[in-house]
Amino acid sequence: MGAADRRGTRLPGARLVADHRARPGGGAGRAFGRAHQPRHRRGAHVTARLLEVADLSILYDGRPVVQDVSFAIAPGEVLALVGESGSGKTTTAMAVLGLLPPNGRIARGAVRLDGTDIARWPERRLAALRGARLSLIPQDPVTSLNPVRSVGAQVAEVLRIHGERDGPGLRARVLELLERVGLEPAALRAGQYPHELSGGMRQRVLIAIAVALRPALIVADEPTSALDVTVQRRILDLLDELRRQDGTAVLLVTHDLGVAADRADRIVVLRDGRIQEAGPVRQVLAAPRSAYARQLLRDAPSLTTHRHRPAASGGDLAVQVRGLVQDFPGRDGAPFRAVDGVGFAVRQGTTHALVGESGSGKTTTARCVAGFLRPTAGEVLVGDTDVTALRGEALRHFRRQVQLVYQNPYASLDPRQTVARIVEEPLLNFEPVAKAERLRRVAAMTERVGLPGELLARHPRALSGGQRQRVAIARALILQPRVLVLDEAVSALDVTVQAQILALLEELQRGLGLTYLFVSHDLAVVRLIADTVTVMLAGRVEEAGPVEQVFQAPRSDYARELIEAIPGRAAPQTLESVP
């Protein structure tokens, strides 16, 4: 989603789905009755149209961002809008809700709800629809919920706006909604604040708000992109269940073709604001007509079952972790054990993955390997160096051998520095050389990671997400480290950009003999890039071994659950048959 797409949407979730103070009996209420809509069955032929978007074109500051987009959604149906950031999918969805940012406007076209064109309705009339007929599940539960109001108060807001009075009846309805989305014990959850809940639990709160008034259509804008794979499956299962119960239609905005394959009835593929492909999901995935749709299929890790490279046997051990324990102070003063007896070994020139849900201890383990945390117990060897024994200047110089590439390329680069300065900075800190030599090395490294020379004078804000991550990789490699720790290094990227960065990492590994410690919750990516894997749960090793062995015949129930949660199982084919 581009910057223009995001403008105007980062508001509390309750406001997004319930920012409407319609008068009882107002025009919007009369225009749209609350008659029960027929329930849709996947694969059935449906002619009724709940929503019709016809020849929609949208401008931002006079610049076209969506052009001639048309589709329709039947009651109870799921339609997926798929595409990269900047494709126009979120802008299209926000236009349906009447939530375009101030610099955006509908230039032409129609948005018909139950046959009535609402595209140019004034805000007062549109506001009356939100929550009652149209609802939104936004992407980020962290920024979409009000941090200073309890969960129960935020769910109650949408009910109160629509006429529910304070009292036992309102509280009972709030608890019923929380129970319905699986937030139990509901009385406890109602009194908690967003920061006291996990990411999956916060997303359930947003779903409770969205379904409170049983709307006819829910717009789900990347509702699981920030969640672990198992939590993602539970949230999508919940949406399916609620849809079946209420006959609600869903407009699903996603960049994940695997999610679309599993959950949608039909799909619309967008690129640069235009439709590239549209039709039933199985038809589009089995025989994509457009080159862009075929590229998306080839790049989607969840739809790819084969490895892009042969398994590497490697040479000497580059990293050895033995009996690693990491404690942190707990709330009550008692220590909290984040890592408990973890051990693994990584051979030089290979990739070892640490996988698990949030809180499994994988990032803590990686930071111990990189020397950024001193473990409570255990041993970490990088080559022949005992990292746990290093102090002061010796530890600082050790960090030349192990470099980190962080998850978010938008936050890990200094916005005040140029690309050249960002890549050059480690040389200034560790290896004082003449300016001409520094500039030569910077130019050579940025070229090695596929960045054009003209970008060296630019700042991060002028780069795409993929270009920023290439800058981060160049900065990490400028000191010629032996080991690269990649902490969710591709999880914030669109599928096509992600594929490009993964291909770059493999090329760099072959060319430079690098060893990777790859931290990820995305098992589809791990299946493609890693040679060996350690599956972690609650700080402990659940399973470990070669990737093929673990994925094809997992021994532990938890590893099996993670693997089965990889989206894309409903796809009619795998990547190998896509031309």
C-alpha positions as CSV (number, residue, x, y, z in Angstrom):
1,M,0.0,0.0,0.0
2,G,1.6,3.3,-1.0
3,A,1.8,6.5,1.0
4,A,-1.2,7.9,-0.7
5,D,-3.2,4.8,0.0
6,R,-2.5,5.0,3.7
7,R,-3.5,8.7,4.1
8,G,-6.6,9.1,6.1
9,T,-7.0,5.5,7.2
10,R,-5.0,5.3,10.3
11,L,-7.8,6.0,12.8
12,P,-9.1,4.0,15.7
13,G,-10.8,0.9,14.4
14,A,-14.1,1.7,16.1
15,R,-14.2,5.0,14.2
16,L,-13.5,3.3,10.9
17,V,-16.4,1.0,11.2
18,A,-18.7,3.1,13.3
19,D,-18.0,6.8,12.6
20,H,-21.6,7.6,11.9
21,R,-24.2,9.4,14.0
22,A,-27.2,8.9,11.7
23,R,-30.6,10.2,12.9
24,P,-33.1,7.4,13.6
25,G,-35.2,6.9,10.5
26,G,-32.8,8.9,8.3
27,G,-32.5,8.6,4.6
28,A,-29.8,6.0,4.6
29,G,-31.9,3.8,6.9
30,R,-34.9,4.0,4.6
31,A,-32.8,3.4,1.4
32,F,-31.3,0.1,2.7
33,G,-33.5,-2.3,4.6
34,R,-32.1,-4.9,7.0
35,A,-33.7,-7.9,5.2
36,H,-31.8,-11.1,5.7
37,Q,-29.5,-11.8,2.6
38,P,-29.4,-15.3,1.2
39,R,-26.4,-17.3,2.2
40,H,-23.8,-17.9,-0.5
41,R,-22.2,-21.3,-1.1
42,R,-18.7,-21.4,-2.6
43,G,-18.9,-22.6,-6.2
44,A,-22.6,-21.9,-6.6
45,H,-23.9,-19.8,-9.4
46,V,-25.0,-16.5,-7.9
47,T,-26.8,-13.7,-9.9
48,A,-27.8,-11.3,-7.0
49,R,-25.5,-8.3,-6.6
50,L,-25.0,-6.8,-3.2
51,L,-22.1,-4.5,-4.4
52,E,-21.3,-3.4,-7.9
53,V,-18.3,-1.3,-8.7
54,A,-18.5,0.0,-12.3
55,D,-15.8,1.7,-14.3
56,L,-14.3,3.3,-11.1
57,S,-11.5,5.8,-11.6
58,I,-9.9,7.6,-8.7
59,L,-7.5,10.5,-8.5
60,Y,-5.0,11.6,-5.9
61,D,-4.0,15.2,-6.2
62,G,-5.3,15.0,-9.8
63,R,-3.1,12.0,-10.6
64,P,-4.9,8.8,-11.6
65,V,-4.3,5.9,-9.2
66,V,-7.3,3.6,-10.1
67,Q,-8.6,3.4,-13.6
68,D,-11.8,1.7,-15.0
69,V,-12.1,-0.9,-12.3
70,S,-15.3,-3.0,-12.3
71,F,-16.4,-6.0,-10.2
72,A,-19.4,-7.2,-8.3
73,I,-19.9,-9.1,-5.1
74,A,-22.9,-11.3,-4.3
75,P,-24.4,-11.8,-0.8
76,G,-22.2,-14.2,1.2
77,E,-19.4,-14.2,-1.4
78,V,-15.7,-13.5,-0.9
79,L,-14.0,-11.5,-3.6
80,A,-10.2,-10.9,-3.2
81,L,-8.5,-7.8,-4.5
82,V,-4.9,-8.9,-5.1
83,G,-1.8,-6.9,-6.1
84,E,1.4,-5.3,-4.9
85,S,1.8,-2.1,-2.9
86,G,0.6,0.8,-5.0
87,S,-1.7,-1.4,-7.2
88,G,-4.8,0.5,-6.0
89,K,-6.4,-2.3,-4.1
90,T,-6.7,-0.4,-0.8
91,T,-7.7,2.8,-2.5
92,T,-10.5,0.9,-4.3
93,A,-11.7,-0.6,-1.0
94,M,-11.7,2.8,0.7
95,A,-13.7,4.2,-2.1
96,V,-16.4,1.6,-1.5
97,L,-16.5,2.7,2.2
98,G,-16.4,6.4,1.3
99,L,-13.1,6.8,3.2
100,L,-10.8,8.2,0.6
101,P,-8.2,10.7,2.0
102,P,-8.7,14.4,1.5
103,N,-6.5,14.5,-1.6
104,G,-8.5,11.7,-3.2
105,R,-11.7,11.8,-5.2
106,I,-13.8,9.6,-7.5
107,A,-13.3,11.0,-11.0
108,R,-15.9,8.7,-12.7
109,G,-17.7,5.5,-12.2
110,A,-20.3,4.1,-9.7
111,V,-20.3,2.2,-6.4
112,R,-23.7,0.6,-6.2
113,L,-24.9,-0.9,-2.9
114,D,-28.2,-2.9,-3.4
115,G,-28.5,-1.1,-6.7
116,T,-28.1,2.5,-5.3
117,D,-25.1,4.5,-6.4
118,I,-23.4,5.8,-3.2
119,A,-20.2,7.0,-4.9
120,R,-21.0,10.7,-4.5
121,W,-23.1,10.6,-1.4
122,P,-22.2,13.3,1.2
123,E,-20.3,12.2,4.3
124,R,-23.4,12.4,6.5
125,R,-25.3,9.8,4.4
126,L,-22.2,7.6,4.0
127,A,-21.5,7.6,7.7
128,A,-25.0,6.1,8.3
129,L,-24.0,3.0,6.3
130,R,-20.7,2.3,8.1
131,G,-21.2,-0.3,10.7
132,A,-24.9,-1.0,9.7
133,R,-24.4,-2.1,6.1
134,L,-20.7,-1.7,5.5
135,S,-17.8,-2.5,7.9
136,L,-14.1,-2.4,7.9
137,I,-11.5,-4.7,9.4
138,P,-8.3,-2.6,9.1
139,Q,-4.8,-4.0,8.6
140,D,-3.0,-3.0,11.7
141,P,-4.7,-3.7,15.1
142,V,-1.9,-1.8,16.9
143,T,-2.8,1.5,15.4
144,S,-6.5,0.9,14.7
145,L,-7.5,0.5,18.4
146,N,-7.6,3.4,20.9
147,P,-4.8,2.6,23.4
148,V,-6.5,4.6,26.3
149,R,-9.9,2.9,26.1
150,S,-10.8,-0.6,27.2
151,V,-11.7,-3.2,24.6
152,G,-15.3,-3.4,25.9
153,A,-15.7,0.4,25.5
154,Q,-14.5,0.3,21.9
155,V,-16.9,-2.5,21.0
156,A,-19.8,-0.7,22.8
157,E,-19.2,2.4,20.8
158,V,-20.6,1.1,17.6
159,L,-23.7,-0.2,19.4
160,R,-24.2,3.0,21.3
161,I,-24.0,5.1,18.1
162,H,-26.7,3.0,16.6
163,G,-29.1,3.5,19.4
164,E,-28.2,1.0,22.1
165,R,-28.5,2.6,25.6
166,D,-26.0,2.2,28.4
167,G,-27.0,-0.5,30.8
168,P,-27.1,-4.2,31.3
169,G,-28.4,-4.8,27.8
170,L,-25.4,-3.0,26.2
171,R,-22.9,-4.8,28.4
172,A,-24.5,-8.2,27.7
173,R,-24.3,-7.5,23.9
174,V,-20.6,-6.5,24.2
175,L,-19.8,-9.7,26.1
176,E,-21.8,-11.7,23.5
177,L,-19.7,-10.2,20.7
178,L,-16.4,-10.9,22.4
179,E,-17.5,-14.5,23.0
180,R,-18.5,-14.8,19.4
181,V,-15.0,-14.0,18.2
182,G,-13.4,-16.2,20.7
183,L,-12.2,-13.7,23.3
184,E,-12.8,-15.5,26.5
185,P,-13.4,-15.0,29.4
186,A,-15.3,-12.1,27.8
187,A,-15.8,-10.2,31.1
188,L,-12.0,-10.1,31.6
189,R,-11.2,-9.2,28.0
190,A,-13.8,-6.4,28.0
191,G,-11.9,-4.6,30.8
192,Q,-8.5,-5.0,29.3
193,Y,-6.7,-2.4,27.1
194,P,-5.2,-3.2,23.6
195,H,-1.6,-3.4,24.9
196,E,-2.6,-6.2,27.2
197,L,-3.7,-8.4,24.2
198,S,-1.7,-10.3,21.6
199,G,-1.8,-9.3,17.9
200,G,-4.3,-12.0,17.2
201,M,-6.6,-11.0,20.1
202,R,-6.5,-7.4,19.0
203,Q,-7.5,-8.4,15.5
204,R,-10.5,-10.3,17.0
205,V,-11.6,-7.1,18.7
206,L,-11.6,-5.4,15.4
207,I,-13.7,-8.2,13.9
208,A,-16.1,-8.0,16.9
209,I,-16.6,-4.3,16.1
210,A,-17.0,-5.0,12.4
211,V,-19.7,-7.6,12.8
212,A,-21.6,-6.0,15.7
213,L,-24.5,-4.9,13.6
214,R,-24.4,-7.8,11.1
215,P,-23.4,-5.7,8.1
216,A,-24.1,-6.9,4.6
217,L,-20.5,-6.3,3.5
218,I,-17.2,-6.4,5.4
219,V,-14.1,-4.9,3.8
220,A,-11.1,-6.8,5.2
221,D,-7.9,-4.8,4.4
222,E,-4.9,-7.2,4.8
223,P,-6.5,-8.4,8.0
224,T,-3.8,-11.0,8.8
225,S,-0.7,-9.7,7.1
226,A,1.0,-8.9,10.4
227,L,0.1,-12.2,12.1
228,D,1.8,-15.5,12.6
229,V,0.8,-18.3,10.2
230,T,-1.3,-20.2,12.8
231,V,-2.9,-17.0,14.1
232,Q,-3.6,-16.0,10.6
233,R,-5.5,-19.3,9.9
234,R,-7.6,-18.9,13.1
235,I,-8.6,-15.4,12.2
236,L,-9.5,-16.4,8.6
237,D,-11.4,-19.4,9.9
238,L,-13.3,-17.1,12.2
239,L,-14.2,-14.8,9.3
240,D,-15.4,-17.8,7.3
241,E,-17.6,-19.0,10.2
242,L,-19.1,-15.5,10.8
243,R,-19.8,-15.2,7.1
244,R,-21.6,-18.5,6.9
245,Q,-23.7,-17.7,9.9
246,D,-24.8,-14.2,8.8
247,G,-24.6,-14.4,5.0
248,T,-22.1,-11.5,5.0
249,A,-20.1,-10.7,1.9
250,V,-16.4,-10.0,2.2
251,L,-14.2,-7.8,0.1
252,L,-10.7,-9.2,1.0
253,V,-7.7,-7.0,0.2
254,T,-4.5,-9.0,0.2
255,H,-1.1,-9.4,-1.5
256,D,-1.0,-13.1,-0.6
257,L,-2.3,-15.3,-3.4
258,G,-2.2,-18.3,-1.0
259,V,-4.8,-16.6,1.2
260,A,-6.9,-15.7,-1.8
261,A,-6.7,-19.3,-3.1
262,D,-8.0,-20.7,0.2
263,R,-10.6,-18.1,1.1
264,A,-12.0,-16.3,-1.9
265,D,-14.6,-17.3,-4.4
266,R,-13.4,-14.9,-7.1
267,I,-10.3,-12.8,-7.5
268,V,-9.4,-9.4,-9.1
269,V,-5.7,-8.8,-9.8
270,L,-4.7,-5.2,-9.9
271,R,-1.6,-3.5,-11.1
272,D,-0.9,0.2,-11.3
273,G,-4.6,0.8,-10.7
274,R,-5.9,-1.3,-13.6
275,I,-7.4,-4.8,-13.6
276,Q,-5.0,-7.4,-15.1
277,E,-7.1,-10.4,-14.5
278,A,-10.5,-11.3,-12.9
279,G,-12.6,-14.4,-12.5
280,P,-13.2,-17.4,-10.3
281,V,-10.2,-18.2,-8.1
282,R,-9.6,-21.7,-9.4
283,Q,-9.9,-20.5,-13.0
284,V,-7.4,-17.6,-12.5
285,L,-4.9,-19.7,-10.6
286,A,-5.1,-22.7,-13.0
287,A,-4.9,-20.7,-16.2
288,P,-3.8,-17.1,-15.7
289,R,-4.0,-15.1,-18.9
290,S,-2.0,-12.0,-18.0
291,A,1.8,-12.0,-17.7
292,Y,1.5,-10.1,-14.4
293,A,-0.8,-12.7,-12.8
294,R,1.6,-15.5,-14.0
295,Q,4.4,-13.6,-12.3
296,L,2.5,-13.2,-9.1
297,L,1.9,-17.0,-9.1
298,R,5.6,-17.8,-9.7
299,D,6.7,-15.4,-6.9
300,A,4.1,-16.6,-4.3
301,P,6.1,-18.8,-1.8
302,S,2.9,-20.3,-0.4
303,L,2.0,-21.6,-3.8
304,T,5.5,-23.0,-4.5
305,T,6.3,-26.5,-3.3
306,H,9.7,-27.0,-4.9
307,R,13.1,-25.5,-3.7
308,H,14.9,-23.2,-6.1
309,R,18.3,-24.6,-5.2
310,P,19.8,-28.0,-4.3
311,A,20.3,-28.8,-0.6
312,A,23.8,-27.6,0.5
313,S,26.0,-29.8,2.6
314,G,28.3,-27.0,3.6
315,G,31.8,-27.1,5.1
316,D,33.0,-26.4,8.6
317,L,30.6,-25.3,11.3
318,A,30.1,-21.5,11.1
319,V,27.8,-21.2,14.1
320,Q,27.3,-23.5,17.1
321,V,24.7,-22.9,19.9
322,R,24.7,-25.2,22.9
323,G,22.3,-25.1,25.9
324,L,21.3,-21.5,25.3
325,V,19.3,-19.9,28.2
326,Q,18.1,-16.3,28.2
327,D,16.2,-14.9,31.2
328,F,14.6,-11.5,31.5
329,P,13.2,-9.8,34.6
330,G,9.5,-10.5,35.0
331,R,6.7,-8.3,36.2
332,D,6.6,-9.7,39.7
333,G,10.4,-9.8,40.0
334,A,10.7,-13.4,39.1
335,P,12.8,-14.1,36.0
336,F,11.0,-14.9,32.7
337,R,12.8,-17.5,30.6
338,A,12.5,-16.5,27.0
339,V,15.0,-19.2,25.7
340,D,15.4,-22.5,27.4
341,G,18.2,-24.9,26.5
342,V,18.3,-24.2,22.7
343,G,21.0,-25.7,20.6
344,F,21.7,-26.0,16.9
345,A,24.7,-25.9,14.4
346,V,25.0,-24.1,11.0
347,R,27.5,-25.2,8.4
348,Q,29.4,-22.6,6.5
349,G,27.7,-21.4,3.4
350,T,24.3,-22.7,4.3
351,T,21.1,-21.2,5.6
352,H,19.6,-22.2,9.0
353,A,16.1,-21.0,9.8
354,L,14.6,-20.3,13.3
355,V,10.8,-20.5,13.0
356,G,7.9,-20.2,15.4
357,E,5.1,-17.9,16.5
358,S,5.7,-14.5,18.2
359,G,7.1,-15.1,21.6
360,S,8.8,-18.4,20.7
361,G,12.3,-17.0,21.4
362,K,13.6,-17.0,17.9
363,T,14.6,-13.4,17.8
364,T,16.1,-13.5,21.2
365,T,18.2,-16.5,20.1
366,A,19.4,-14.7,17.0
367,R,20.4,-11.6,19.1
368,C,22.5,-13.8,21.3
369,V,24.3,-15.2,18.3
370,A,25.0,-11.7,17.0
371,G,26.4,-10.6,20.4
372,F,23.7,-8.1,21.2
373,L,22.5,-10.1,24.2
374,R,24.6,-11.9,26.8
375,P,22.9,-15.2,27.6
376,T,22.1,-16.3,31.1
377,A,23.7,-19.7,30.3
378,G,25.0,-21.7,27.4
379,E,27.6,-21.3,24.7
380,V,27.6,-19.5,21.3
381,L,30.5,-20.1,19.0
382,V,30.9,-18.3,15.7
383,G,33.8,-20.0,14.0
384,D,36.3,-20.5,16.9
385,T,35.1,-17.4,18.8
386,D,33.1,-17.9,22.0
387,V,30.7,-14.9,21.7
388,T,29.6,-15.2,25.3
389,A,33.1,-14.5,26.6
390,L,33.6,-11.3,24.7
391,R,33.6,-7.9,26.4
392,G,34.3,-4.3,25.4
393,E,36.4,-3.7,22.4
394,A,36.7,-7.4,21.5
395,L,32.9,-7.6,21.4
396,R,32.7,-4.5,19.2
397,H,35.2,-5.9,16.7
398,F,33.4,-9.2,16.7
399,R,30.4,-7.6,15.2
400,R,32.2,-7.2,12.0
401,Q,31.9,-11.0,11.6
402,V,28.1,-11.1,12.2
403,Q,25.8,-8.5,10.8
404,L,22.0,-8.1,11.2
405,V,19.4,-7.2,8.6
406,Y,16.2,-6.1,10.3
407,Q,12.6,-6.7,9.5
408,N,11.3,-3.3,8.5
409,P,13.3,-1.4,5.9
410,Y,11.2,1.7,6.6
411,A,12.4,1.9,10.2
412,S,15.9,0.5,10.1
413,L,17.5,3.2,7.9
414,D,18.3,6.8,9.1
415,P,15.9,9.0,7.1
416,R,18.4,11.9,7.4
417,Q,21.2,10.1,5.6
418,T,21.7,9.5,1.9
419,V,22.1,5.9,0.6
420,A,25.8,6.4,0.2
421,R,26.2,7.6,3.7
422,I,24.1,4.7,5.2
423,V,26.2,2.1,3.4
424,E,29.5,3.9,4.2
425,E,28.8,4.3,7.9
426,P,30.1,0.9,9.1
427,L,33.4,1.6,7.3
428,L,33.7,4.8,9.3
429,N,33.1,2.9,12.5
430,F,35.3,-0.1,12.0
431,E,37.7,0.4,9.2
432,P,39.2,3.9,8.7
433,V,40.3,4.1,5.0
434,A,40.7,6.9,2.6
435,K,37.5,8.6,1.3
436,A,38.2,7.5,-2.3
437,E,38.5,3.9,-1.2
438,R,35.3,4.1,0.9
439,L,33.3,5.5,-2.1
440,R,34.7,2.8,-4.3
441,R,33.6,0.0,-1.9
442,V,30.2,1.6,-1.4
443,A,29.6,1.9,-5.2
444,A,30.8,-1.7,-5.7
445,M,28.6,-3.1,-2.9
446,T,25.4,-1.2,-4.0
447,E,26.0,-2.4,-7.5
448,R,26.4,-6.0,-6.1
449,V,22.9,-5.8,-4.5
450,G,21.3,-4.4,-7.6
451,L,21.0,-0.7,-6.8
452,P,21.5,1.8,-9.6
453,G,24.3,4.3,-8.9
454,E,21.9,7.3,-9.2
455,L,20.2,6.2,-6.0
456,L,23.4,6.8,-3.9
457,A,22.5,10.5,-3.5
458,R,18.9,9.9,-2.5
459,H,17.4,9.5,1.0
460,P,15.4,6.4,2.1
461,R,12.0,8.2,1.6
462,A,12.7,8.3,-2.1
463,L,13.1,4.5,-2.4
464,S,10.7,1.6,-2.6
465,G,10.5,-1.0,0.1
466,G,12.6,-3.4,-1.9
467,Q,15.2,-0.8,-2.7
468,R,15.4,0.1,1.0
469,Q,16.0,-3.6,2.0
470,R,18.7,-3.8,-0.6
471,V,20.4,-0.8,1.0
472,A,20.1,-2.6,4.4
473,I,21.8,-5.7,2.9
474,A,24.5,-3.6,1.3
475,R,25.2,-1.9,4.7
476,A,25.4,-5.3,6.4
477,L,27.8,-6.7,3.8
478,I,30.2,-3.7,3.4
479,L,32.4,-5.1,6.3
480,Q,32.5,-8.5,4.6
481,P,31.0,-10.5,7.5
482,R,31.0,-14.3,7.7
483,V,27.5,-14.6,9.1
484,L,24.3,-12.6,8.2
485,V,21.4,-12.7,10.7
486,L,18.2,-12.0,8.8
487,D,15.4,-11.1,11.3
488,E,12.1,-11.4,9.3
489,A,14.0,-9.6,6.6
490,V,11.4,-10.2,3.8
491,S,8.2,-10.3,5.8
492,A,7.3,-6.6,5.2
493,L,7.7,-6.9,1.4
494,D,5.2,-7.6,-1.3
495,V,5.4,-11.1,-2.8
496,T,7.2,-10.0,-6.0
497,V,9.7,-7.8,-4.2
498,Q,10.2,-10.6,-1.6
499,A,11.0,-13.0,-4.4
500,Q,13.6,-10.6,-5.8
501,I,15.3,-10.2,-2.4
502,L,15.3,-14.0,-1.8
503,A,17.0,-14.5,-5.2
504,L,19.5,-11.8,-4.3
505,L,20.3,-13.5,-1.0
506,E,20.9,-16.8,-2.7
507,E,23.2,-15.2,-5.3
508,L,25.2,-13.4,-2.6
509,Q,25.5,-16.6,-0.6
510,R,26.9,-18.5,-3.6
511,G,29.2,-15.7,-4.6
512,L,30.5,-14.7,-1.1
513,G,30.2,-17.9,0.8
514,L,27.9,-16.3,3.4
515,T,26.2,-18.2,6.2
516,Y,22.7,-17.1,7.0
517,L,20.7,-17.4,10.2
518,F,17.2,-16.7,8.9
519,V,14.5,-15.8,11.5
520,S,11.0,-16.1,10.2
521,H,7.4,-17.0,11.0
522,D,6.7,-17.6,7.3
523,L,7.2,-21.3,6.7
524,A,6.5,-20.9,3.0
525,V,9.6,-18.7,2.6
526,V,11.6,-21.0,4.9
527,R,10.7,-23.9,2.7
528,L,12.3,-22.1,-0.3
529,I,15.5,-20.6,1.2
530,A,16.7,-22.7,4.2
531,D,18.8,-25.9,4.3
532,T,18.1,-26.7,7.9
533,V,15.5,-25.5,10.4
534,T,14.8,-25.3,14.1
535,V,11.2,-25.0,15.1
536,M,10.7,-23.2,18.4
537,L,7.8,-23.0,20.9
538,A,7.8,-21.0,24.2
539,G,11.6,-20.8,24.1
540,R,12.3,-24.5,23.5
541,V,13.2,-26.5,20.5
542,E,10.2,-28.5,19.2
543,E,11.8,-30.0,16.2
544,A,15.0,-29.6,14.1
545,G,16.6,-31.1,11.0
546,P,16.9,-30.7,7.2
547,V,14.1,-28.6,5.7
548,E,12.8,-31.4,3.5
549,Q,12.6,-33.8,6.4
550,V,10.8,-31.4,8.8
551,F,8.3,-30.3,6.1
552,Q,7.6,-33.6,4.6
553,A,7.4,-35.7,7.8
554,P,7.1,-33.5,10.9
555,R,7.4,-35.4,14.1
556,S,5.9,-32.9,16.6
557,D,2.3,-31.8,16.7
558,Y,3.3,-28.1,16.8
559,A,5.5,-28.4,13.7
560,R,2.7,-30.2,11.9
561,E,0.3,-27.4,12.9
562,L,2.6,-24.7,11.6
563,I,3.1,-26.5,8.3
564,E,-0.6,-27.2,7.8
565,A,-1.3,-23.5,8.4
566,I,0.6,-22.4,5.3
567,P,-2.0,-20.9,3.0
568,G,-2.5,-22.0,-0.6
569,R,-3.7,-25.6,0.0
570,A,-6.8,-24.9,-2.0
571,A,-4.8,-23.8,-5.0
572,P,-5.5,-26.0,-8.0
573,Q,-1.9,-26.3,-8.9
574,T,1.7,-25.5,-7.9
575,L,4.2,-23.2,-9.4
576,E,5.8,-25.9,-11.6
577,S,2.9,-25.8,-14.1
578,V,2.6,-22.0,-14.4
579,P,4.1,-20.9,-17.7
